[in-house]
């Protein structure tokens, strides 16, 4: 019932559309951007339902969000994976292990790592895909056009500088909910 409600909200109330080719891989990192508002999370939830991928698409969140018992249960039920973001813990290796021990997973995250304006992307998503030997699916949220775009699928080459140029170029053409926080401004 919730899935159907989410689909209806996505398509008929918000009037969003999906463009590009939906991947058929069983494991990928979904790099989603631009991330400019908390609203992005909800668009992502409705988008998952529209694709009937609630079980496959997982997302990461900072551990602090998972410390509130009832909220933690809710987030984990939605597919949330808590990560500790500090220098002592290797989140990349932890998430690679999660991927390796799952038959089908699209690990979704926002490479900016914050809703504020950034000049460059964090690199964890890249290294997760590289170490897990899975592709990165670029997904652009465009609030101006109300589209979610399945863009280019990238197999990390190991040349992060060159690969990140292509990734930044892709994300720079989309308009987030708060445009002044986009990568292209």
Phi, psi and omega in degrees: 000316179297319180300314179297317178299316178299318179299315180295318177299313182301311189273320190256332178267306179281336179060045176272156177230156177249131178239162179089181184265123178286128186290154177250003179297161178264339179219131178205161165260123175267109175266113188247134179196172355283154180252102185238351181205163177295338179300332181304321181300315182290322175300319178298319178296315179294322178299316178302316181294318179303324181271358186057042182237032182299325182280329183276320185277114177249161179223156177256153177213154180295142186307326182304326179293336184264004181276343178273114190311306182293318179294321178300314179299318178298310182297316179296324177296331177278352181107015181285141177238117180285140175229143176268119185257086172207172186291336183285332183253138179263090181297326181299308181297322178299313182288328174297319177297318177301314180297313182298331183260019179232136181288321183217119181205136169245103182278110186261132177206161178262113183298340177292330180076359181200164176269352179282166177297131175230156178260346177211162181270154171289159187253357183305316181302322181294312182289331174299309180297317181298311182290326179278351181059048178231158181282162173255124175261116177280131180229121182256128173265122178239104182287333179292314181268351184056050178232150168244119187253123169278105182270211183293141172266129184244130169265113184305129183273342187099342175268083188298325181298312181291316180297320181293331175300315180294320181294313179298319179299318179299308184292334184291347181268003182252153181251114178284175179300320177248091189306326181294348177263000178296161176290337185268004180252000000 
